[in-house]
Amino acid sequence: MRIFEEMESEVRGYVRSFPTIFDTAHGSEMFDEQGKRYLDFFAGAGTLNYGHNNPLITDALIAHLQRGGIVHGLDKATVTKRAFLTKLRDTILAPRNLHYKVQFTGPTGTNAVETAMKLARLVKRRSNIISFTNGYHGLTLGSLAVTGNYDYKDETYGSRSNTAFMPYDGFLGPDVDTIDYMRRFLEDGSSGVDLPAAVILETVQGEGGINVASVEWLKKLESLCREFDILMIVDDIQVGNGRTGTFFSFERAGIFPDMVTLSKSIGGGLPMALLLMRSELDQWQPGEHTGTFRGNNLAFVAATEALAYWESDDLSQAVLRNGELIQKELQRIADKYPELDARVRGLGMVWGIELPQSGVAGAASAECFERGLLVETAGDRDQVLKLLPSLLIEEELLREGLGIIDDALGVLVE
Ligand code: PMP
């Protein structure tokens, strides 16, 4: 670890929470430089839905490089860009009757969020943007302003203006309808909440601790947005790309957001972030919101290959099957250790086991690491163990990893 301690800024967290030096990986397994094997239930926080070094994707990348395909071309039209856009339209958008335009926004998630915020303000000529408690949208100044965890903020960043927070579904307890609450704020001129250009939300909060918004809440929010002429932005960066069992996480609610941010697994493991927008919202002037690495051709190759998984519903079925297994096993583990007061929640293949006592989830993650399982914590107090394995994980490896969580919690209650 010395080289990292000497040279890399302290700011990176994972280098310390997973203290080893990783070298190779295949599917759901990673190997460090000593050859120790780890099961990966973290999958790059949802970046590796198709696993590490998926052979279909690596073969396509190798073939592209060997034939001298364009690697970087700024935003010029290329054959690989066309192939990606065609595949996205034919495989994902058209079958869902979605007619979004696509804007490539940069290599990483926050770039898509910033683009959505800027476009909403441009289109509506209003600057306020509403987001929700415990939401996570990135840490650059615009996206930080709509990220709901106070730990990331600092007065001096000056990024809190023109945004407001509302309680997410369930945040005020099971009996409070937080959409009615929001309506009161919008209707009351003295509330200090200006009519927003947009709301931004995750339908399942990932970093916020696997908080699942109900279908009813999502539908009510969509209606409220329509009524008040507010754009609805769904941030599907972590739980899109099939994670919840459908390609977009909002499909389960039958809603149609005005904009959708995608990143992480959309690039098939390579850096890509994009914004989907209703076509009438594309009011940019040419050159108004561009940048250098927006639509990297290697990412187009990987992404096109990854989207082929959605040509049939086999992967959706696998996600639902594996999800049931995860839920059943986590519930069994929670019941086995009642002293931990554990609660299980999630859907598809995004699951959390909340361990409310201070420090327990972090200690469990460290125990899992020792036993060869990578699993991260989430939540406002890091109180949730978050499971995000590759969607393609073999059942045997899934069971093995869940067994490690069982053993790790067993050690903690001893
Ligand atoms: N939105 C969501 C829902 C995310 O989970 C993340 C990253 N965890 C981001 C935005 C920001 O993405 P990035 O870290 O790539 O900037």
Boltz pocket constraint, residues with backbone or C-beta under 6 A from the ligand:
constraints:
  - pocket:
      binder: B
      contacts: [[A, 45], [A, 107], [A, 108], [A, 109], [A, 110], [A, 111], [A, 113], [A, 136], [A, 137], [A, 138], [A, 139], [A, 202], [A, 206], [A, 207], [A, 235], [A, 236], [A, 237], [A, 238], [A, 239], [A, 263]]
      max_distance: 6.0
